[in-house]
């Protein structure tokens, strides 16, 4: 992790925050990659995703993700997945 942080010119704690996004359900990761480009400060950002990535099941993550999408009006960003982790 330290080497990745060095290569990315970020601190190790910041790299840990970014790597935690790997814990998101695959369909949420895909939805994030397909969000439309925005001008200015984005409404969905890494800090807002941290609590979702900390949830243990993909079902809980999807519910939290849907809540954020509803708040910011990204109806097309909600992708329903059929696989859940234990």
N, C-alpha and C positions, 0 to 999 in steps of 0.2 A: 504494500500500500504506500509505503514511504517513497519507493521508486516511482510509482505512478504519479504521486503528488509532485515530485520533483520534475518529472517530464512534462506534466501539465501546468507547471508554474503556479500551483496552488498549495495550500497548507495540507497537512495530513488529515486534520479534522474535516476540512472542506471536502477532501477526496472521499472520506468516510460517508459524508452526507450524500454525495453524488452516487456512490456505490450502493447505498441503501435502496436506491430506486430500482435496483435489480430485483428486489423483493416484491415489486408490484406484479399483479396478475398480468399475464402476457397480453390480454386484450386491452388492458389499460395502457400498457407500454405502447402498443400499436396506436391506440387512440391519441396518445400524447404526440407521437411522431406525425400524425396526420392532422393535428390542429392547424387551423389557418394562421398565416403570418399576421402579426399585429404591429401597429405603430405605437410607439411609446411603451409604457410598462405593461407587461402581459398580466392578465387577470389570473391565469393559472401558472404558478411558478414553483420552483423546487421547495421552497419553505412551506408552501401550502400543501405539498404532497407528502411531506415527512410523516404526518400523523396517519395517513393512509398506508404508507409503506410499513408502518409499525404494527398494523393490524395483522392478526395471525392467519386468518383465512381469506381466500380470494373472494368468497361470498361477502364478507364484511367490507373488504376493500371496494368491491363493485358498488355496494350500497353507498359508501362514503363518496366514491367517485361520481356516482349519479347525482348525489346531493350537490357537489361542487358544480357539476355541469349545469344543473338546473338553476343554481344561483347566478351563474355568469351567462346563461343563455346558449350554451353549446349543446344543443339537442342532438346533433349528429355525432358528437364525440362519445356518446354512450354506446359501447359495444358489449352485448351480452355474451358471456362465456358459459360454456357448459361443464368445464372441468373445475373442480374445487380441490384444494389441498387440505390435508387433515390438520 
